[in-house]
Amino acid sequence: MIIEMLETPMMQRALLAAVLVGITAPAVGIYLVQRRQALMGDGIGHVAMTGVGLGFLLSTNPVWMAALVSIIGAVAMELIRWYGRMRGDMALAMLFYGGMAGGVMLMHLAPNGSNSNLTSYLFGSLATVSDEDVTAICLLAGFVMLVTIGLRRHLFAVSQDEEFARVTGLPVRALNLLIAVTAAVTVTVAMRVVGLLLVSALMVVPVAAAQQITRSFKVTFVLAVAIGTVVTLAGTAASYQYEVPPGATIVLLAIAAFFVLTALAAPLARRRARALTEVEAEAASGSGCSVEADGLPDGSRPANGVKV
């Protein structure tokens, strides 16, 4: 079954796209989680629907058109966040729902558009991934990884504390825009495999799962990307073998990974606490030995062996 799957051109394209999605989505998602913008991918996915519909209407590649419209939408979201004040949430809501409505309308007006075409972009479809789609996904994924890895220190600083990053001289607004643009590109990378409505889950859930057992940003980044890659490959293979929706399968596997790591987190925390207690006990006993070496009489030492 595995050999047959790997020999199928459709699955070769789907597996390559799945690997790229599994790597890029958590790589961007970790910065969104740090910024408490976990649902940003969902909003961009709504806006990208207009790009998909526009691609069908103009008879161009929907992936490239969705990337362009998503980038414009992501920049608009950042501008609203900066200048929107009290009514920013209302403006974002209109942007999200307008993007969804625009996509449905444009798809209806397109000569070759149909609801089935739109559904494949909303929930993902392995059968419709073309060679042109794979080329676009590879180029976009390359951009995402170049940004998320090459500028990881700057992006982490901005995501963690904007004021501190501004004081250190970093171009905070430019980096915020770069994160938004990279998230928009990631949405278009993932929409052919996971779907626009589920891509946000793949950007967030692997990161949340990795955070259950990790303590540093670097380890969380690596583990989240590993989880994303495994669940996308497993979900794509399961979709081929059992004829189940790929996007839903991938997301459910990611959620299952989250629960498994959450269950492992408590024993690991207890083990860390036990190890810390042992280290502290050894340090205390070592301190007691040094006190005795000072030649102090027993009565001059407290019961715990620490010099006062």
C-alpha positions as a printed NumPy array, in Angstrom:
array([[  0.   ,   0.   ,   0.   ],
       [  2.82 ,   2.423,   0.861],
       [  4.73 ,   1.638,  -2.344],
       [  1.557,   2.042,  -4.383],
       [  0.865,   5.374,  -2.71 ],
       [  4.386,   6.653,  -3.375],
       [  4.182,   5.627,  -7.03 ],
       [  1.022,   7.655,  -7.61 ],
       [  1.801,  11.118,  -9.074],
       [ -1.165,  12.626,  -7.254],
       [  0.115,  11.374,  -3.892],
       [  3.667,  12.435,  -4.665],
       [  2.427,  15.996,  -5.105],
       [  0.163,  15.745,  -2.058],
       [  2.914,  14.364,   0.224],
       [  5.368,  17.042,  -0.866],
       [  2.757,  19.712,  -0.205],
       [  1.953,  18.085,   3.155],
       [  5.601,  18.169,   4.267],
       [  5.898,  21.848,   3.361],
       [  2.655,  22.643,   5.178],
       [  3.715,  20.669,   8.253],
       [  6.954,  22.641,   8.444],
       [  5.739,  26.143,   7.642],
       [  2.469,  26.315,   9.593],
       [  3.963,  25.725,  13.085],
       [  7.041,  27.785,  12.167],
       [  4.813,  30.84 ,  11.77 ],
       [  2.281,  29.786,  14.375],
       [  4.798,  29.916,  17.215],
       [  5.169,  33.674,  16.723],
       [  1.396,  34.154,  16.538],
       [  0.964,  32.207,  19.787],
       [  3.624,  34.35 ,  21.461],
       [  1.77 ,  37.483,  20.284],
       [ -1.581,  36.085,  21.485],
       [ -2.904,  36.167,  17.911],
       [ -3.735,  32.497,  17.615],
       [ -6.832,  33.196,  15.511],
       [ -5.092,  35.459,  13.015],
       [ -4.677,  32.57 ,  10.589],
       [ -8.407,  31.964,  10.673],
       [ -9.088,  35.585,   9.751],
       [ -6.566,  35.51 ,   6.919],
       [ -8.187,  32.305,   5.676],
       [-11.496,  34.13 ,   5.333],
       [ -9.827,  36.912,   3.341],
       [ -8.006,  34.397,   1.13 ],
       [-11.36 ,  33.115,  -0.106],
       [-11.709,  36.331,  -2.099],
       [ -8.354,  35.605,  -3.701],
       [ -9.44 ,  32.096,  -4.652],
       [-12.645,  33.404,  -6.225],
       [-10.731,  36.147,  -8.014],
       [ -8.297,  33.574,  -9.379],
       [-11.136,  31.575, -10.922],
       [-12.79 ,  34.743, -12.253],
       [ -9.586,  35.935, -13.952],
       [ -8.537,  32.404, -15.008],
       [ -5.257,  32.621, -13.094],
       [ -3.691,  30.324, -10.498],
       [ -5.87 ,  30.642,  -7.356],
       [ -2.863,  29.983,  -5.094],
       [ -0.943,  33.039,  -6.309],
       [ -4.058,  35.206,  -6.304],
       [ -4.957,  34.037,  -2.798],
       [ -1.411,  34.854,  -1.662],
       [ -1.714,  38.392,  -3.03 ],
       [ -5.126,  39.063,  -1.488],
       [ -4.081,  37.456,   1.82 ],
       [ -1.026,  39.686,   2.06 ],
       [ -3.179,  42.767,   1.444],
       [ -5.65 ,  41.541,   4.07 ],
       [ -2.885,  40.815,   6.601],
       [ -1.403,  44.297,   6.149],
       [ -4.89 ,  45.771,   6.592],
       [ -5.309,  43.765,   9.793],
       [ -2.063,  45.179,  11.189],
       [ -3.051,  48.733,  10.262],
       [ -6.415,  48.238,  11.957],
       [ -4.62 ,  46.897,  15.038],
       [ -2.452,  50.019,  15.158],
       [ -5.046,  52.677,  14.364],
       [ -8.409,  50.997,  14.912],
       [ -8.765,  52.013,  18.57 ],
       [-12.099,  50.989,  20.069],
       [-13.765,  50.014,  16.779],
       [-10.91 ,  47.869,  15.548],
       [-12.739,  44.631,  16.305],
       [-15.712,  45.742,  14.201],
       [-13.45 ,  46.605,  11.284],
       [-11.742,  43.211,  11.527],
       [-15.111,  41.45 ,  11.594],
       [-16.19 ,  43.257,   8.418],
       [-12.855,  42.366,   6.783],
       [-13.204,  38.676,   7.659],
       [-16.832,  38.252,   6.678],
       [-16.418,  40.472,   3.638],
       [-13.581,  38.246,   2.485],
       [-15.721,  35.143,   2.814],
       [-18.726,  36.705,   1.083],
       [-16.507,  38.093,  -1.675],
       [-15.023,  34.68 ,  -2.332],
       [-18.446,  33.041,  -2.648],
       [-19.707,  35.785,  -4.969],
       [-16.65 ,  35.813,  -7.206],
       [-16.708,  32.028,  -7.448],
       [-20.342,  32.229,  -8.543],
       [-19.487,  34.802, -11.226],
       [-16.466,  32.875, -12.525],
       [-17.148,  30.966, -15.765],
       [-15.505,  27.768, -14.495],
       [-16.261,  28.271, -10.809],
       [-18.553,  26.139,  -8.698],
       [-19.254,  25.368,  -5.073],
       [-17.29 ,  22.142,  -5.388],
       [-14.211,  24.114,  -6.447],
       [-14.573,  26.39 ,  -3.443],
       [-15.107,  23.451,  -1.082],
       [-11.769,  21.93 ,  -2.083],
       [-10.048,  25.143,  -0.985],
       [-12.08 ,  25.46 ,   2.191],
       [-11.356,  21.956,   3.513],
       [ -8.424,  20.748,   1.391],
       [ -8.343,  18.217,  -1.42 ],
       [ -5.512,  15.906,  -2.419],
       [ -6.913,  15.121,  -5.853],
       [ -6.843,  18.748,  -6.981],
       [ -3.188,  19.538,  -6.129],
       [ -1.544,  20.235,  -9.49 ],
       [  2.09 ,  20.587, -10.535],
       [  1.569,  24.341, -10.762],
       [  0.201,  24.347,  -7.208],
       [  3.242,  22.428,  -5.955],
       [  5.596,  24.926,  -7.618],
       [  3.77 ,  27.841,  -5.994],
       [  3.726,  26.084,  -2.602],
       [  7.479,  25.35 ,  -2.78 ],
       [  8.346,  28.972,  -3.568],
       [  6.045,  30.364,  -0.887],
       [  7.265,  27.843,   1.686],
       [ 10.856,  28.82 ,   0.927],
       [ 10.014,  32.442,   1.713],
       [  8.298,  31.455,   4.974],
       [ 11.228,  29.392,   6.219],
       [ 13.742,  32.064,   5.21 ],
       [ 11.879,  34.61 ,   7.347],
       [ 10.991,  32.431,  10.342],
       [ 14.486,  30.953,  10.719],
       [ 16.684,  33.753,   9.406],
       [ 15.017,  36.441,  11.529],
       [ 13.987,  34.264,  14.465],
       [ 15.777,  36.369,  17.105],
       [ 14.196,  39.603,  15.911],
       [ 10.743,  38.077,  15.49 ],
       [ 10.901,  36.455,  18.917],
       [ 11.9  ,  39.74 ,  20.545],
       [  9.001,  41.578,  18.913],
       [  6.531,  38.797,  19.713],
       [  7.627,  38.606,  23.345],
       [  7.825,  42.297,  24.263],
       [  7.279,  45.061,  21.71 ],
       [  8.355,  47.833,  24.061],
       [ 11.657,  46.137,  24.88 ],
       [ 12.263,  45.447,  21.174],
       [ 11.591,  49.116,  20.379],
       [ 14.027,  50.254,  23.071],
       [ 16.756,  48.012,  21.669],
       [ 16.363,  49.673,  18.275],
       [ 14.472,  46.999,  16.346],
       [ 12.061,  48.165,  13.611],
       [  8.989,  46.906,  15.47 ],
       [  6.328,  47.942,  12.974],
       [  8.24 ,  46.536,  10.024],
       [  8.732,  43.231,  11.856],
       [  5.045,  43.128,  12.835],
       [  4.115,  43.59 ,   9.186],
       [  6.579,  40.882,   8.206],
       [  4.976,  38.436,  10.648],
       [  1.533,  39.265,   9.254],
       [  2.702,  38.844,   5.656],
       [  4.433,  35.56 ,   6.493],
       [  1.246,  34.288,   8.154],
       [ -0.717,  35.227,   5.024],
       [  1.719,  33.343,   2.814],
       [  1.513,  30.329,   5.126],
       [ -2.268,  30.264,   4.822],
       [ -2.005,  30.014,   1.041],
       [  0.665,  27.331,   1.346],
       [ -1.586,  25.208,   3.551],
       [ -4.968,  25.729,   1.906],
       [ -4.556,  22.998,  -0.732],
       [ -3.858,  20.347,   1.921],
       [ -5.631,  21.461,   5.105],
       [ -8.12 ,  24.   ,   3.757],
       [ -8.677,  27.662,   4.545],
       [-11.079,  26.975,   7.406],
       [ -8.716,  24.589,   9.213],
       [ -5.293,  26.076,   8.514],
       [ -5.327,  28.119,  11.722],
       [ -5.525,  24.904,  13.758],
       [ -2.353,  23.563,  12.159],
       [ -0.579,  26.849,  12.924],
       [ -1.546,  26.755,  16.6  ],
       [ -2.191,  23.191,  17.836],
       [  1.324,  21.745,  17.196],
       [  2.804,  24.74 ,  19.011],
       [  0.413,  24.289,  21.941],
       [  1.258,  20.573,  22.021],
       [  5.009,  21.223,  22.053],
       [  4.664,  23.795,  24.829],
       [  3.287,  21.116,  27.144],
       [  6.7  ,  19.469,  27.555],
       [  9.224,  22.12 ,  26.491],
       [ 10.628,  25.168,  28.264],
       [ 12.709,  27.011,  25.639],
       [ 11.692,  28.728,  22.413],
       [ 14.2  ,  26.799,  20.299],
       [ 13.079,  23.38 ,  21.501],
       [  9.422,  24.364,  21.17 ],
       [ 10.052,  25.516,  17.593],
       [ 11.763,  22.282,  16.59 ],
       [  9.224,  20.014,  18.303],
       [  6.24 ,  21.941,  16.896],
       [  7.622,  21.63 ,  13.358],
       [  8.238,  17.903,  13.94 ],
       [  4.677,  17.396,  15.179],
       [  3.288,  19.368,  12.248],
       [  5.265,  17.323,   9.742],
       [  4.259,  13.978,  11.27 ],
       [  0.538,  14.763,  11.491],
       [  0.357,  16.176,   7.95 ],
       [  2.109,  13.143,   6.483],
       [  0.027,  10.721,   8.56 ],
       [ -3.198,  12.561,   7.74 ],
       [ -2.408,  12.647,   4.037],
       [ -1.613,   8.922,   4.002],
       [ -4.78 ,   8.12 ,   5.973],
       [ -6.816,  10.238,   3.564],
       [ -5.517,   8.207,   0.635],
       [ -5.961,   4.826,   2.286],
       [ -9.314,   5.313,   4.004],
       [-10.815,   8.029,   1.766],
       [-11.355,  10.501,   4.612],
       [-11.069,  14.309,   4.354],
       [ -7.365,  15.257,   4.571],
       [ -7.792,  18.567,   6.39 ],
       [-10.034,  17.19 ,   9.1  ],
       [ -7.82 ,  14.132,   9.563],
       [ -4.672,  16.232,   9.937],
       [ -6.264,  18.576,  12.47 ],
       [ -7.702,  15.71 ,  14.531],
       [ -4.284,  14.03 ,  14.614],
       [ -2.727,  17.29 ,  15.787],
       [ -5.312,  17.572,  18.568],
       [ -4.632,  13.952,  19.534],
       [ -0.919,  14.781,  19.766],
       [ -1.801,  17.695,  22.033],
       [ -3.71 ,  15.439,  24.442],
       [ -0.942,  12.812,  24.436],
       [  1.733,  15.382,  25.283],
       [ -0.535,  16.958,  27.879],
       [ -0.86 ,  13.56 ,  29.554],
       [  2.927,  13.197,  29.523],
       [  3.47 ,  16.695,  30.874],
       [  2.47 ,  15.893,  34.477],
       [  4.922,  12.975,  34.942],
       [  7.665,  15.021,  33.306],
       [  6.943,  17.944,  35.623],
       [  7.127,  15.645,  38.647],
       [ 10.411,  14.21 ,  37.395],
       [ 11.855,  17.703,  36.918],
       [ 10.701,  18.704,  40.401],
       [ 12.257,  15.553,  41.901],
       [ 15.532,  16.198,  40.073],
       [ 15.552,  19.802,  41.277],
       [ 14.948,  18.664,  44.846],
       [ 17.836,  16.202,  44.611],
       [ 20.13 ,  18.926,  43.246],
       [ 19.157,  21.259,  46.073],
       [ 19.72 ,  18.498,  48.62 ],
       [ 23.17 ,  17.763,  47.201],
       [ 24.   ,  21.462,  47.278],
       [ 22.886,  21.663,  50.914],
       [ 24.894,  18.611,  51.898],
       [ 27.917,  19.956,  50.05 ],
       [ 27.583,  23.202,  51.944],
       [ 27.489,  21.245,  55.213],
       [ 30.735,  19.451,  54.35 ],
       [ 32.505,  22.726,  53.709],
       [ 31.333,  24.024,  57.087],
       [ 32.849,  21.059,  58.855],
       [ 36.101,  21.681,  57.048],
       [ 36.204,  25.102,  58.615],
       [ 36.667,  23.413,  61.966],
       [ 33.637,  24.938,  63.631],
       [ 32.355,  23.071,  66.658],
       [ 29.036,  21.214,  66.301],
       [ 27.271,  23.66 ,  68.536],
       [ 28.124,  26.575,  66.249],
       [ 26.402,  25.012,  63.258],
       [ 22.651,  25.007,  62.671],
       [ 20.872,  21.688,  62.24 ],
       [ 20.807,  21.9  ,  58.445],
       [ 24.571,  22.259,  58.2  ],
       [ 24.555,  25.775,  56.69 ],
       [ 26.893,  28.371,  58.18 ],
       [ 25.226,  31.434,  59.747]])
